[in-house]
């Protein structure tokens, strides 16, 4: 069982930066692929970024590639999402997710993730 707790959300101006953290419980954290998803009001939850359990490979949605960076610290059981050059369209609840599947390429479908955090609100003002 893994419990995930996100933090770091808040209000940021367009063009600004914000760093999200996701702290995980459980001794098997290092074996899970970790990902960030987001859900804007009235929209479906969408994939943002993922990092393999080994930490060597990272994946991004086209809309955030080059502006967001995902990283993990297995010693701290924490995954991060550095978000730069925010756009107003990025306003959403951001969720951390864990997948125990050890896939070669991380899944982009939310239904394939086993564990979820409660989410943290990110609001981008124009």
N, CA, C and O atoms as CSV, one atom per row, in Angstrom:
chain,resi,resn,atom,element,x,y,z
A,1,UNK,N,N,0.846,-1.194,0.000
A,1,UNK,CA,C,0.000,0.000,0.000
A,1,UNK,C,C,0.883,1.246,0.000
A,1,UNK,O,O,1.877,1.322,0.721
A,2,UNK,N,N,0.501,2.210,-0.817
A,2,UNK,CA,C,1.250,3.460,-0.925
A,2,UNK,C,C,0.294,4.610,-0.678
A,2,UNK,O,O,-0.806,4.639,-1.231
A,3,UNK,N,N,0.702,5.546,0.139
A,3,UNK,CA,C,-0.065,6.774,0.341
A,3,UNK,C,C,0.735,7.938,-0.205
A,3,UNK,O,O,1.940,8.046,0.022
A,4,UNK,N,N,0.045,8.812,-0.930
A,4,UNK,CA,C,0.691,9.939,-1.591
A,4,UNK,C,C,0.111,11.243,-1.089
A,4,UNK,O,O,-1.107,11.388,-0.978
A,5,UNK,N,N,0.987,12.201,-0.784
A,5,UNK,CA,C,0.539,13.505,-0.302
A,5,UNK,C,C,1.249,14.593,-1.097
A,5,UNK,O,O,2.470,14.734,-1.029
A,6,UNK,N,N,0.459,15.367,-1.860
A,6,UNK,CA,C,1.017,16.450,-2.654
A,6,UNK,C,C,1.099,17.732,-1.844
A,6,UNK,O,O,0.341,17.939,-0.896
A,7,UNK,N,N,2.034,18.589,-2.236
A,7,UNK,CA,C,2.139,19.922,-1.638
A,7,UNK,C,C,2.796,20.849,-2.642
A,7,UNK,O,O,3.360,20.411,-3.644
A,8,UNK,N,N,2.711,22.149,-2.350
A,8,UNK,CA,C,3.383,23.125,-3.189
A,8,UNK,C,C,2.495,23.897,-4.132
A,8,UNK,O,O,2.959,24.808,-4.817
A,9,UNK,N,N,1.219,23.545,-4.179
A,9,UNK,CA,C,0.315,24.271,-5.055
A,9,UNK,C,C,0.056,25.683,-4.538
A,9,UNK,O,O,0.435,26.028,-3.419
A,10,UNK,N,N,-0.593,26.490,-5.370
A,10,UNK,CA,C,-0.912,27.846,-4.972
A,10,UNK,C,C,-1.222,28.713,-6.162
A,10,UNK,O,O,-1.529,28.228,-7.251
A,11,UNK,N,N,-1.138,30.011,-5.933
A,11,UNK,CA,C,-1.427,30.998,-6.974
A,11,UNK,C,C,-0.107,31.466,-7.579
A,11,UNK,O,O,0.835,31.801,-6.861
A,12,UNK,N,N,-0.055,31.484,-8.891
A,12,UNK,CA,C,1.155,31.928,-9.587
A,12,UNK,C,C,0.738,32.744,-10.795
A,12,UNK,O,O,-0.282,32.462,-11.423
A,13,UNK,N,N,1.518,33.745,-11.113
A,13,UNK,CA,C,1.227,34.561,-12.289
A,13,UNK,C,C,1.670,33.843,-13.555
A,13,UNK,O,O,2.592,33.027,-13.528
A,14,UNK,N,N,1.025,34.145,-14.630
A,14,UNK,CA,C,1.436,33.593,-15.925
A,14,UNK,C,C,2.898,33.937,-16.164
A,14,UNK,O,O,3.330,35.071,-15.956
A,15,UNK,N,N,3.658,32.926,-16.610
A,15,UNK,CA,C,5.079,33.115,-16.813
A,15,UNK,C,C,5.919,32.780,-15.604
A,15,UNK,O,O,7.144,32.700,-15.690
A,16,UNK,N,N,5.253,32.581,-14.460
A,16,UNK,CA,C,5.972,32.293,-13.229
A,16,UNK,C,C,6.276,30.818,-13.060
A,16,UNK,O,O,6.010,30.004,-13.944
A,17,UNK,N,N,6.846,30.488,-11.896
A,17,UNK,CA,C,7.269,29.116,-11.614
A,17,UNK,C,C,6.676,28.637,-10.305
A,17,UNK,O,O,6.357,29.420,-9.410
A,18,UNK,N,N,6.541,27.319,-10.225
A,18,UNK,CA,C,6.031,26.678,-9.021
A,18,UNK,C,C,6.604,25.267,-8.987
A,18,UNK,O,O,6.785,24.635,-10.028
A,19,UNK,N,N,6.886,24.782,-7.787
A,19,UNK,CA,C,7.410,23.426,-7.653
A,19,UNK,C,C,6.482,22.610,-6.765
A,19,UNK,O,O,6.219,22.981,-5.621
A,20,UNK,N,N,5.993,21.513,-7.292
A,20,UNK,CA,C,5.139,20.603,-6.547
A,20,UNK,C,C,5.972,19.448,-5.997
A,20,UNK,O,O,6.956,19.022,-6.602
A,21,UNK,N,N,5.554,18.963,-4.848
A,21,UNK,CA,C,6.190,17.791,-4.247
A,21,UNK,C,C,5.123,16.747,-3.948
A,21,UNK,O,O,3.963,17.072,-3.699
A,22,UNK,N,N,5.537,15.504,-3.978
A,22,UNK,CA,C,4.644,14.397,-3.640
A,22,UNK,C,C,5.420,13.445,-2.739
A,22,UNK,O,O,6.362,12.784,-3.177
A,23,UNK,N,N,5.018,13.385,-1.494
A,23,UNK,CA,C,5.675,12.506,-0.534
A,23,UNK,C,C,4.916,11.187,-0.464
A,23,UNK,O,O,3.693,11.167,-0.325
A,24,UNK,N,N,5.646,10.104,-0.560
A,24,UNK,CA,C,5.035,8.776,-0.572
A,24,UNK,C,C,5.424,7.974,0.653
A,24,UNK,O,O,6.555,8.054,1.134
A,25,UNK,N,N,4.491,7.213,1.143
A,25,UNK,CA,C,4.791,6.273,2.214
A,25,UNK,C,C,4.980,4.899,1.602
A,25,UNK,O,O,4.539,4.654,0.479
A,26,UNK,N,N,5.623,4.011,2.316
A,26,UNK,CA,C,5.799,2.663,1.787
A,26,UNK,C,C,7.237,2.384,1.400
A,26,UNK,O,O,7.906,3.228,0.804
A,27,UNK,N,N,7.702,1.210,1.738
A,27,UNK,CA,C,9.099,0.869,1.499
A,27,UNK,C,C,9.375,0.521,0.044
A,27,UNK,O,O,10.537,0.407,-0.346
A,28,UNK,N,N,8.334,0.348,-0.771
A,28,UNK,CA,C,8.548,-0.048,-2.159
A,28,UNK,C,C,8.458,1.122,-3.120
A,28,UNK,O,O,8.296,0.909,-4.322
A,29,UNK,N,N,8.556,2.347,-2.633
A,29,UNK,CA,C,8.436,3.534,-3.476
A,29,UNK,C,C,9.378,3.470,-4.659
A,29,UNK,O,O,8.993,3.833,-5.771
A,30,UNK,N,N,10.594,3.020,-4.448
A,30,UNK,CA,C,11.603,3.039,-5.506
A,30,UNK,C,C,11.260,2.101,-6.661
A,30,UNK,O,O,11.884,2.182,-7.719
A,31,UNK,N,N,10.297,1.229,-6.484
A,31,UNK,CA,C,9.922,0.300,-7.552
A,31,UNK,C,C,8.713,0.786,-8.361
A,31,UNK,O,O,8.304,0.122,-9.313
A,32,UNK,N,N,8.149,1.917,-7.996
A,32,UNK,CA,C,6.951,2.427,-8.659
A,32,UNK,C,C,7.299,3.489,-9.701
A,32,UNK,O,O,8.173,4.327,-9.478
A,33,UNK,N,N,6.613,3.446,-10.827
A,33,UNK,CA,C,6.635,4.572,-11.742
A,33,UNK,C,C,5.748,5.658,-11.143
A,33,UNK,O,O,4.638,5.381,-10.687
A,34,UNK,N,N,6.238,6.882,-11.147
A,34,UNK,CA,C,5.489,7.997,-10.578
A,34,UNK,C,C,5.082,8.966,-11.683
A,34,UNK,O,O,5.806,9.151,-12.661
A,35,UNK,N,N,3.936,9.570,-11.517
A,35,UNK,CA,C,3.433,10.475,-12.546
A,35,UNK,C,C,2.662,11.631,-11.930
A,35,UNK,O,O,2.221,11.577,-10.782
A,36,UNK,N,N,2.519,12.664,-12.723
A,36,UNK,CA,C,1.659,13.797,-12.386
A,36,UNK,C,C,0.565,13.897,-13.445
A,36,UNK,O,O,0.824,13.788,-14.643
A,37,UNK,N,N,-0.640,14.103,-12.982
A,37,UNK,CA,C,-1.787,14.372,-13.835
A,37,UNK,C,C,-2.395,15.687,-13.360
A,37,UNK,O,O,-2.088,16.171,-12.270
A,38,UNK,N,N,-3.242,16.244,-14.174
A,38,UNK,CA,C,-3.975,17.447,-13.762
A,38,UNK,C,C,-5.384,17.391,-14.301
A,38,UNK,O,O,-5.660,16.755,-15.319
A,39,UNK,N,N,-6.269,18.071,-13.596
A,39,UNK,CA,C,-7.671,18.118,-14.006
A,39,UNK,C,C,-8.203,19.526,-13.814
A,39,UNK,O,O,-8.292,20.030,-12.695
A,40,UNK,N,N,-8.555,20.147,-14.926
A,40,UNK,CA,C,-9.148,21.474,-14.908
A,40,UNK,C,C,-10.660,21.341,-14.738
A,40,UNK,O,O,-11.223,20.293,-15.052
A,41,UNK,N,N,-11.321,22.385,-14.246
A,41,UNK,CA,C,-12.776,22.318,-14.053
A,41,UNK,C,C,-13.504,21.956,-15.337
A,41,UNK,O,O,-13.282,22.571,-16.380
A,42,UNK,N,N,-14.368,20.963,-15.261
A,42,UNK,CA,C,-15.152,20.558,-16.416
A,42,UNK,C,C,-14.407,19.737,-17.448
A,42,UNK,O,O,-14.954,19.434,-18.508
A,43,UNK,N,N,-13.169,19.374,-17.156
A,43,UNK,CA,C,-12.377,18.613,-18.118
A,43,UNK,C,C,-11.931,17.284,-17.508
A,43,UNK,O,O,-11.977,17.086,-16.294
A,44,UNK,N,N,-11.504,16.391,-18.382
A,44,UNK,CA,C,-11.013,15.100,-17.923
A,44,UNK,C,C,-9.600,15.245,-17.346
A,44,UNK,O,O,-8.865,16.183,-17.656
A,45,UNK,N,N,-9.263,14.291,-16.509
A,45,UNK,CA,C,-7.925,14.260,-15.959
A,45,UNK,C,C,-6.935,13.936,-17.084
A,45,UNK,O,O,-7.165,13.012,-17.864
A,46,UNK,N,N,-5.845,14.687,-17.168
A,46,UNK,CA,C,-4.905,14.495,-18.253
A,46,UNK,C,C,-3.490,14.266,-17.735
A,46,UNK,O,O,-3.100,14.770,-16.681
A,47,UNK,N,N,-2.747,13.502,-18.495
A,47,UNK,CA,C,-1.365,13.191,-18.185
A,47,UNK,C,C,-0.501,14.446,-18.336
A,47,UNK,O,O,-0.665,15.220,-19.279
A,48,UNK,N,N,0.418,14.626,-17.390
A,48,UNK,CA,C,1.360,15.741,-17.451
A,48,UNK,C,C,2.792,15.224,-17.631
A,48,UNK,O,O,3.505,15.639,-18.545
A,49,UNK,N,N,3.196,14.315,-16.747
A,49,UNK,CA,C,4.573,13.852,-16.778
A,49,UNK,C,C,4.711,12.565,-15.976
A,49,UNK,O,O,3.909,12.285,-15.085
A,50,UNK,N,N,5.748,11.780,-16.308
A,50,UNK,CA,C,6.009,10.543,-15.573
A,50,UNK,C,C,7.503,10.274,-15.526
A,50,UNK,O,O,8.270,10.738,-16.370
A,51,UNK,N,N,7.890,9.514,-14.520
A,51,UNK,CA,C,9.291,9.132,-14.376
A,51,UNK,C,C,9.340,7.666,-13.971
A,51,UNK,O,O,8.631,7.241,-13.059
A,52,UNK,N,N,10.175,6.905,-14.647
A,52,UNK,CA,C,10.261,5.480,-14.373
A,52,UNK,C,C,10.829,5.216,-12.985
A,52,UNK,O,O,11.468,6.077,-12.382
A,53,UNK,N,N,10.583,4.018,-12.498
A,53,UNK,CA,C,11.021,3.655,-11.157
A,53,UNK,C,C,12.516,3.824,-10.992
A,53,UNK,O,O,12.983,4.132,-9.896
A,54,UNK,N,N,13.281,3.627,-12.065
A,54,UNK,CA,C,14.731,3.760,-11.984
A,54,UNK,C,C,15.173,5.216,-11.995
A,54,UNK,O,O,16.307,5.529,-11.632
A,55,UNK,N,N,14.270,6.112,-12.413
A,55,UNK,CA,C,14.594,7.529,-12.456
A,55,UNK,C,C,15.348,7.963,-13.686
A,55,UNK,O,O,15.617,9.153,-13.851
A,56,UNK,N,N,15.701,7.029,-14.563
A,56,UNK,CA,C,16.541,7.377,-15.696
A,56,UNK,C,C,15.801,7.933,-16.892
A,56,UNK,O,O,16.411,8.555,-17.762
A,57,UNK,N,N,14.494,7.720,-16.953
A,57,UNK,CA,C,13.708,8.159,-18.104
A,57,UNK,C,C,12.525,8.996,-17.652
A,57,UNK,O,O,11.814,8.650,-16.709
A,58,UNK,N,N,12.336,10.101,-18.347
A,58,UNK,CA,C,11.218,10.979,-18.031
A,58,UNK,C,C,10.363,11.204,-19.268
A,58,UNK,O,O,10.852,11.130,-20.395
A,59,UNK,N,N,9.091,11.478,-19.049
A,59,UNK,CA,C,8.127,11.614,-20.135
A,59,UNK,C,C,7.220,12.801,-19.836
A,59,UNK,O,O,6.885,13.075,-18.684
A,60,UNK,N,N,6.830,13.500,-20.907
A,60,UNK,CA,C,6.035,14.703,-20.745
A,60,UNK,C,C,4.925,14.781,-21.783
A,60,UNK,O,O,5.050,14.273,-22.897
A,61,UNK,N,N,3.853,15.422,-21.390
A,61,UNK,CA,C,2.833,15.787,-22.361
A,61,UNK,C,C,3.408,16.873,-23.269
A,61,UNK,O,O,4.250,17.663,-22.843
A,62,UNK,N,N,2.959,16.907,-24.495
A,62,UNK,CA,C,3.462,17.888,-25.453
A,62,UNK,C,C,3.260,19.313,-24.935
A,62,UNK,O,O,4.093,20.191,-25.161
A,63,UNK,N,N,2.154,19.526,-24.244
A,63,UNK,CA,C,1.808,20.875,-23.788
A,63,UNK,C,C,2.753,21.428,-22.722
A,63,UNK,O,O,2.792,22.638,-22.500
A,64,UNK,N,N,3.513,20.553,-22.061
A,64,UNK,CA,C,4.384,21.028,-20.984
A,64,UNK,C,C,5.862,20.760,-21.252
A,64,UNK,O,O,6.724,21.225,-20.506
A,65,UNK,N,N,6.150,20.027,-22.292
A,65,UNK,CA,C,7.534,19.658,-22.573
A,65,UNK,C,C,8.388,20.899,-22.786
A,65,UNK,O,O,8.012,21.809,-23.525
A,66,UNK,N,N,9.531,20.924,-22.135
A,66,UNK,CA,C,10.422,22.072,-22.219
A,66,UNK,C,C,10.177,23.103,-21.131
A,66,UNK,O,O,11.009,23.985,-20.919
A,67,UNK,N,N,9.041,23.009,-20.435
A,67,UNK,CA,C,8.723,23.959,-19.368
A,67,UNK,C,C,8.624,23.289,-18.003
A,67,UNK,O,O,8.908,23.914,-16.982
A,68,UNK,N,N,8.226,22.034,-17.981
A,68,UNK,CA,C,8.088,21.290,-16.723
A,68,UNK,C,C,9.206,20.255,-16.629
A,68,UNK,O,O,9.666,19.730,-17.643
A,69,UNK,N,N,9.636,19.967,-15.400
A,69,UNK,CA,C,10.657,18.954,-15.163
A,69,UNK,C,C,10.235,18.070,-14.008
A,69,UNK,O,O,9.911,18.565,-12.929
A,70,UNK,N,N,10.236,16.761,-14.228
A,70,UNK,CA,C,9.907,15.804,-13.176
A,70,UNK,C,C,11.202,15.186,-12.665
A,70,UNK,O,O,12.139,14.947,-13.427
A,71,UNK,N,N,11.234,14.935,-11.369
A,71,UNK,CA,C,12.408,14.306,-10.765
A,71,UNK,C,C,11.950,13.515,-9.544
A,71,UNK,O,O,10.872,13.757,-9.001
A,72,UNK,N,N,12.771,12.579,-9.128
A,72,UNK,CA,C,12.428,11.794,-7.938
A,72,UNK,C,C,13.667,11.616,-7.068
A,72,UNK,O,O,14.798,11.574,-7.552
A,73,UNK,N,N,13.414,11.515,-5.789
A,73,UNK,CA,C,14.472,11.225,-4.821
A,73,UNK,C,C,14.013,9.999,-4.044
A,73,UNK,O,O,13.211,10.110,-3.117
A,74,UNK,N,N,14.514,8.845,-4.418
A,74,UNK,CA,C,14.058,7.610,-3.794
A,74,UNK,C,C,14.464,7.527,-2.323
A,74,UNK,O,O,13.794,6.864,-1.531
A,75,UNK,N,N,15.540,8.189,-1.962
A,75,UNK,CA,C,15.966,8.185,-0.557
A,75,UNK,C,C,14.966,8.937,0.318
A,75,UNK,O,O,14.813,8.631,1.501
A,76,UNK,N,N,14.286,9.923,-0.272
A,76,UNK,CA,C,13.289,10.711,0.454
A,76,UNK,C,C,11.870,10.300,0.133
A,76,UNK,O,O,10.923,10.898,0.643
A,77,UNK,N,N,11.704,9.282,-0.712
A,77,UNK,CA,C,10.357,8.854,-1.116
A,77,UNK,C,C,9.536,10.023,-1.655
A,77,UNK,O,O,8.365,10.179,-1.312
A,78,UNK,N,N,10.153,10.832,-2.490
A,78,UNK,CA,C,9.493,12.042,-2.964
A,78,UNK,C,C,9.703,12.209,-4.467
A,78,UNK,O,O,10.779,11.935,-4.999
A,79,UNK,N,N,8.650,12.664,-5.130
A,79,UNK,CA,C,8.735,13.025,-6.544
A,79,UNK,C,C,8.353,14.494,-6.664
A,79,UNK,O,O,7.494,14.987,-5.933
A,80,UNK,N,N,8.997,15.180,-7.586
A,80,UNK,CA,C,8.821,16.620,-7.739
A,80,UNK,C,C,8.356,16.952,-9.158
A,80,UNK,O,O,8.578,16.193,-10.101
A,81,UNK,N,N,7.716,18.093,-9.276
A,81,UNK,CA,C,7.372,18.630,-10.584
A,81,UNK,C,C,7.687,20.122,-10.558
A,81,UNK,O,O,6.977,20.910,-9.932
A,82,UNK,N,N,8.762,20.494,-11.247
A,82,UNK,CA,C,9.124,21.904,-11.393
A,82,UNK,C,C,8.392,22.446,-12.608
A,82,UNK,O,O,8.542,21.937,-13.718
A,83,UNK,N,N,7.605,23.476,-12.385
A,83,UNK,CA,C,6.790,24.034,-13.462
A,83,UNK,C,C,7.233,25.466,-13.727
A,83,UNK,O,O,7.165,26.320,-12.843
A,84,UNK,N,N,7.680,25.721,-14.934
A,84,UNK,CA,C,8.135,27.052,-15.324
A,84,UNK,C,C,7.263,27.595,-16.437
A,84,UNK,O,O,6.564,26.851,-17.125
A,85,UNK,N,N,7.319,28.903,-16.599
A,85,UNK,CA,C,6.601,29.574,-17.695
A,85,UNK,C,C,5.135,29.163,-17.735
A,85,UNK,O,O,4.614,28.731,-18.764
A,86,UNK,N,N,4.493,29.310,-16.591
A,86,UNK,CA,C,3.108,28.898,-16.495
A,86,UNK,C,C,2.194,29.642,-17.454
A,86,UNK,O,O,2.391,30.826,-17.728
A,87,UNK,N,N,1.195,28.937,-17.960
A,87,UNK,CA,C,0.160,29.531,-18.794
A,87,UNK,C,C,-1.171,29.472,-18.040
A,87,UNK,O,O,-1.375,28.557,-17.242
A,88,UNK,N,N,-2.071,30.413,-18.268
A,88,UNK,CA,C,-3.374,30.376,-17.578
A,88,UNK,C,C,-4.117,29.061,-17.761
A,88,UNK,O,O,-4.870,28.634,-16.886
A,89,UNK,N,N,-3.897,28.421,-18.908
A,89,UNK,CA,C,-4.574,27.147,-19.168
A,89,UNK,C,C,-4.104,26.048,-18.230
A,89,UNK,O,O,-4.720,24.984,-18.163
A,90,UNK,N,N,-3.025,26.294,-17.510
A,90,UNK,CA,C,-2.490,25.287,-16.598
A,90,UNK,C,C,-3.232,25.248,-15.270
A,90,UNK,O,O,-2.942,24.395,-14.432
A,91,UNK,N,N,-4.180,26.152,-15.061
A,91,UNK,CA,C,-4.964,26.133,-13.830
A,91,UNK,C,C,-5.714,24.819,-13.720
A,91,UNK,O,O,-6.516,24.466,-14.585
A,92,UNK,N,N,-5.438,24.101,-12.635
A,92,UNK,CA,C,-6.038,22.778,-12.460
A,92,UNK,C,C,-5.668,22.245,-11.087
A,92,UNK,O,O,-4.841,22.822,-10.381
A,93,UNK,N,N,-6.288,21.146,-10.726
A,93,UNK,CA,C,-5.835,20.376,-9.569
A,93,UNK,C,C,-4.791,19.381,-10.084
A,93,UNK,O,O,-5.048,18.637,-11.030
A,94,UNK,N,N,-3.638,19.375,-9.467
A,94,UNK,CA,C,-2.559,18.495,-9.885
A,94,UNK,C,C,-2.497,17.296,-8.933
A,94,UNK,O,O,-2.482,17.443,-7.711
A,95,UNK,N,N,-2.462,16.115,-9.535
A,95,UNK,CA,C,-2.450,14.876,-8.770
A,95,UNK,C,C,-1.157,14.096,-9.001
A,95,UNK,O,O,-0.628,14.037,-10.111
A,96,UNK,N,N,-0.682,13.518,-7.943
A,96,UNK,CA,C,0.434,12.591,-8.000
A,96,UNK,C,C,-0.131,11.172,-8.060
A,96,UNK,O,O,-1.131,10.869,-7.409
A,97,UNK,N,N,0.514,10.308,-8.841
A,97,UNK,CA,C,0.024,8.943,-8.985
A,97,UNK,C,C,1.185,7.962,-9.024
A,97,UNK,O,O,2.295,8.313,-9.422
A,98,UNK,N,N,0.917,6.723,-8.604
A,98,UNK,CA,C,1.941,5.678,-8.584
A,98,UNK,C,C,1.432,4.441,-9.305
A,98,UNK,O,O,0.279,4.036,-9.155
A,99,UNK,N,N,2.320,3.857,-10.085
A,99,UNK,CA,C,1.990,2.644,-10.851
A,99,UNK,C,C,2.990,1.562,-10.476
A,99,UNK,O,O,4.199,1.753,-10.603
A,100,UNK,N,N,2.485,0.436,-10.015
A,100,UNK,CA,C,3.357,-0.665,-9.613
A,100,UNK,C,C,3.707,-1.594,-10.762
A,100,UNK,O,O,4.390,-2.598,-10.565
A,101,UNK,N,N,3.243,-1.264,-11.962
A,101,UNK,CA,C,3.356,-2.180,-13.084
A,101,UNK,C,C,4.719,-2.362,-13.703
A,101,UNK,O,O,4.904,-3.281,-14.501
A,102,UNK,N,N,5.690,-1.517,-13.364
A,102,UNK,CA,C,7.040,-1.631,-13.933
A,102,UNK,C,C,7.003,-1.725,-15.453
A,102,UNK,O,O,7.650,-2.583,-16.054
A,103,UNK,N,N,6.239,-0.835,-16.058
A,103,UNK,CA,C,6.155,-0.813,-17.515
A,103,UNK,C,C,7.436,-0.253,-18.120
A,103,UNK,O,O,8.114,0.574,-17.510
A,104,UNK,N,N,7.759,-0.709,-19.317
A,104,UNK,CA,C,8.943,-0.200,-20.011
A,104,UNK,C,C,8.787,1.285,-20.299
A,104,UNK,O,O,9.714,2.074,-20.120
A,105,UNK,N,N,7.587,1.646,-20.749
A,105,UNK,CA,C,7.256,3.053,-20.977
A,105,UNK,C,C,6.079,3.393,-20.064
A,105,UNK,O,O,5.056,2.709,-20.102
A,106,UNK,N,N,6.207,4.433,-19.249
A,106,UNK,CA,C,5.112,4.760,-18.325
A,106,UNK,C,C,3.779,4.976,-19.029
A,106,UNK,O,O,3.718,5.511,-20.136
A,107,UNK,N,N,2.733,4.555,-18.371
A,107,UNK,CA,C,1.393,4.728,-18.912
A,107,UNK,C,C,0.981,6.190,-18.864
A,107,UNK,O,O,1.410,6.948,-17.994
A,108,UNK,N,N,0.137,6.569,-19.818
A,108,UNK,CA,C,-0.423,7.926,-19.839
A,108,UNK,C,C,-1.914,7.901,-19.523
A,108,UNK,O,O,-2.559,8.948,-19.468
A,109,UNK,N,N,-2.453,6.725,-19.318
A,109,UNK,CA,C,-3.855,6.592,-18.947
A,109,UNK,C,C,-3.972,6.572,-17.427
A,109,UNK,O,O,-3.296,5.797,-16.751
A,110,UNK,N,N,-4.831,7.426,-16.904
A,110,UNK,CA,C,-4.970,7.513,-15.457
A,110,UNK,C,C,-5.479,6.207,-14.853
A,110,UNK,O,O,-5.168,5.893,-13.703
A,111,UNK,N,N,-6.248,5.454,-15.611
A,111,UNK,CA,C,-6.833,4.214,-15.082
A,111,UNK,C,C,-5.788,3.143,-14.785
A,111,UNK,O,O,-6.080,2.171,-14.088
A,112,UNK,N,N,-4.574,3.311,-15.306
A,112,UNK,CA,C,-3.530,2.310,-15.106
A,112,UNK,C,C,-2.688,2.577,-13.861
A,112,UNK,O,O,-1.772,1.814,-13.554
A,113,UNK,N,N,-2.989,3.636,-13.160
A,113,UNK,CA,C,-2.252,3.958,-11.948
A,113,UNK,C,C,-2.999,3.444,-10.719
A,113,UNK,O,O,-4.220,3.561,-10.608
A,114,UNK,N,N,-2.219,2.871,-9.804
A,114,UNK,CA,C,-2.817,2.184,-8.664
A,114,UNK,C,C,-3.153,3.104,-7.503
A,114,UNK,O,O,-4.151,2.898,-6.812
A,115,UNK,N,N,-2.329,4.113,-7.289
A,115,UNK,CA,C,-2.479,4.963,-6.107
A,115,UNK,C,C,-2.480,6.437,-6.511
A,115,UNK,O,O,-1.806,6.844,-7.457
A,116,UNK,N,N,-3.255,7.217,-5.767
A,116,UNK,CA,C,-3.420,8.638,-6.062
A,116,UNK,C,C,-3.345,9.465,-4.792
A,116,UNK,O,O,-3.763,9.038,-3.716
A,117,UNK,N,N,-2.794,10.673,-4.954
A,117,UNK,CA,C,-2.859,11.636,-3.880
A,117,UNK,C,C,-4.181,12.373,-3.907
A,117,UNK,O,O,-5.026,12.121,-4.767
A,118,UNK,N,N,-4.359,13.288,-2.958
A,118,UNK,CA,C,-5.614,14.029,-2.858
A,118,UNK,C,C,-5.661,15.219,-3.801
A,118,UNK,O,O,-6.725,15.798,-4.020
A,119,UNK,N,N,-4.517,15.585,-4.360
A,119,UNK,CA,C,-4.455,16.691,-5.302
A,119,UNK,C,C,-4.076,18.001,-4.635
A,119,UNK,O,O,-4.332,18.210,-3.449
A,120,UNK,N,N,-3.464,18.877,-5.413
A,120,UNK,CA,C,-3.127,20.217,-4.937
A,120,UNK,C,C,-3.499,21.220,-6.020
A,120,UNK,O,O,-3.200,21.016,-7.197
A,121,UNK,N,N,-4.147,22.296,-5.618
A,121,UNK,CA,C,-4.660,23.284,-6.575
A,121,UNK,C,C,-3.542,24.209,-7.045
A,121,UNK,O,O,-2.777,24.747,-6.244
A,122,UNK,N,N,-3.468,24.379,-8.353
A,122,UNK,CA,C,-2.566,25.357,-8.957
A,122,UNK,C,C,-3.424,26.323,-9.762
A,122,UNK,O,O,-4.159,25.912,-10.660
A,123,UNK,N,N,-3.328,27.594,-9.441
A,123,UNK,CA,C,-4.097,28.616,-10.140
A,123,UNK,C,C,-3.134,29.591,-10.786
A,123,UNK,O,O,-2.290,30.186,-10.116
A,124,UNK,N,N,-3.268,29.750,-12.089
A,124,UNK,CA,C,-2.396,30.647,-12.846
A,124,UNK,C,C,-3.202,31.877,-13.224
A,124,UNK,O,O,-4.221,31.771,-13.907
A,125,UNK,N,N,-2.756,33.025,-12.789
A,125,UNK,CA,C,-3.448,34.277,-13.102
A,125,UNK,C,C,-2.812,34.923,-14.322
A,125,UNK,O,O,-1.598,34.876,-14.519
A,126,UNK,N,N,-3.666,35.524,-15.128
A,126,UNK,CA,C,-3.157,36.153,-16.362
A,126,UNK,C,C,-2.802,37.608,-16.117
A,126,UNK,O,O,-2.358,38.299,-17.035
